[in-house]
């Protein structure tokens, strides 16, 4: 039950984070377009690992691509133009939130870590490793601090979450292709008594790209898959 409560809290963090970007302050001036299921998108951007070590370590990561902010704003009533207008502060960067906690089964012994940033690298599909940015723009730092303030309301584990800023491209190429099959991995190394963990995201997100029926068995196939998981038929993409 304790772990379920924390999972629900993490989802609340994801939905709350978009409110600090300033999108919600703009009023809608045009008819709203079709909305993406932001709740479904949250389940895709959140990754949680329940450790099997003696300390029952729980590790959590959330990738916050710009599409998350845009679709959250549209879901709240803004137009795409309004939502994207506020994204200039993220230009050149991508945000992730991560943290770890360990305690006994009943959760009455908690020790949180705040040095996870130094153990983290972002890895592209071709193996390129990126370290967190040491000195992100001042406005982006302000947004990160607002995120931390918002997360404090979700309890001690959420308060220990760290907002990390990474470059969003390497030599002019995006770290991940949001529209095609690709993947992005956050690798957190072992250190200072903490276990390491990996969090991998695969694109395109199901919330943004509808599934298509298999040409053979007609079952819905995610755009992430090269083959139908039901009958093994190669996807047409």
N, C-alpha and C positions, 0 to 999 in steps of 0.2 A: 504493500500500500504506500509506503514511504517513497519508493521509486516511482510509482505511478503519479503521486502528487508532484514530484520534481519534474517529471516529463511534461505534465500539464503546465507547470510553471514555465518551463522552457518555451513551450508554444506561445504562452502569453507574452514572453519576452520578445519573440519574433514579431508578433502583431503590434506590440507597443513600440518597438524600435523605429518603425516607419514614421511614427507621429513626431519624432524629434527632428526630422529633416526639414520641417517647415511646409511640407506639401499641404497638410490639412488646413492651413490658414488661407489658402486660395479658394475663392468661390467659383463654382461651376458657371460658365457663361454659354456653353453649348450643350446640346443633348448628349447624354452619356453614351459611350459606346458599349459594346458587349463586354461584360466583366469576366475576368479570370477568377477562378476559385482560389482566393489567396490562402485560405486554410489548407487546401491541398498542396499549394506551393510551399507552405511552411513545413509540411511533412517531408518535402524533398530537400529543403535546404538544411534541415536539422539532422545531425548525426550524433548518436549516443552509444557509448560502449560501456557495458557493465562488466567490470573486471572480476576475475575469479581468484584474485590474490587474497592473502590473509586479511588485508585491510579493506577489502570490498571497494576498491577504487572505482569511481564512476567518472568517465571522461565525456566531455560534450564539446561539439563544434557546430557552428552555424555560419554558412557562407551567405553573404548579403550582396548578391549581384544587383546591378542597377535596375534590372527588370523587376526585382522584388519591390523596390521603392515605387517604380512607375505603376505597377499593377495594383499595389496597395492604395495609391493615390486615386487611381481610376475607380477602384472599388468603393472609395469613399465619396465619389461623385464628381471628380475632376475629369477634364478632357486629357487626352494623351499629350497635347501640346502644353497644357499647364503643368502636367506632371514632369515632363522632360525638361521644362524650362528651369527647374530647380536642381538639375543634375550637374551643372557646370563645376560645382565644388568637388565632385567625385572624378573629374576628368583626369585620367592617367593612373587611377588607383582603384583597388577593390578592397572591401572590408570583410573581415572574418571575426567571429567571436568564439572564444574557446576558454575552457577551464577544466579543472579536475577537483574531485573531492574524495576523501576517504573517511570511513567511519564504520562502526559496527552495524550489524543487521538492522538495529532499531533506530539508527540515525541519531543517537544521543551523544556521539563522539565525533565531532567534525573538525577536520583540519583542511584549510583551503590553501591553494598555491597562487601566488601572484607573479611568479617568475616564468610562467609558461611561454611568454613571448620569446625569451632567449633560447628556448628549446624547439622552436617552430620554424619550419620551412614550407613553402608552397611548391609543389612539384607538378609540372605540366606533363602531358601524355608522353612527350619525347624525352622526359627525364631531366629537363632543366629545373634547377632549384633556385628559388627566390627567397631571400630573407625579408623580414618585415622592414619597412622604411623607417630609418632612424629619426628623420625630421620631416614629417608630413606637413602640408600647408596649415597655417594657423586656423583657417576656417574649418578644415577637416578635423583638426584636434578638438575644436569646440564641439563639433557634432559628436565625436567619440566620447567626450566628457558628458554630454547630454545623454548619450546612450547608457553610460555607466550609472548616471543618476537614476534613469528610468529602471534599470535592472535591479537597483538596490531594493526596490519595493517588492521584489519577488522572493526575498529571503536570503540567508547567508550564502547559499551555493551560487545563486544568481549574482550576488554582490561581488563574488570572487571572479566572475567572468571578465576576461580581458579583451578589449577591442584591438584588433591588429590591422594595420594598414600595409597592403602589399602593392607592388606595381601591377597594373592590369595588362601589360604587354611586355614582350621581349623582342628587341630589334624591330619594333613596329608591328609585330604579330601579337594578337590577343592571346592571353594565357590560356583561354579556353574559347571554343566556338560554341556559342549558345544555340545556334540554329542547326547544327549537325552533330553527329556522334563524336563525342570527345569526352575527356575526363580531366578532373582537377583533384589533386590530393593534398591535404594538409598532413604533414608528417611531424609528429611531436616526439622528440627523442627522450629516452630514459635519462633521468638525472635528478640529483638532490633528493634521492629516496623515492622518486615518483616513477611509475611505469610509463613506457612510451605507448603511443597509439597512433593509428592512421584514420583519417576520415576522407572518404572518396566520394565525389559527386560526378554523376554522369549526365551528359546532355544529349539531346534537348530535354528540358523538363516536360513531364507529362501534362502538367498544368498549363503549359504554353503551347504544346504541340499535340493535337488530338491523335489518338491511336487510329490505326486503319485496319480494316478486316483482312485477315489472311486470305490469300488468293485460293488456298486449297480448302481450309476447314472453316473459314469465315470468323474465327475467333479474333477479338481485338488484339492488335500487336502494337506495343509501345514503339515510338520512333527511335528509342534507344537500342532496340534489338535488330540484329542483322538477320535473325532467323525466328520463325514463329516458335514460342516456347511450348506450344501444344502439340504441333505435328512435325516441327523441324523444317518446314518449308522456308526457303530463302526469301527474305523480304524484297519487295520491288524497288525500294529506295536505292 
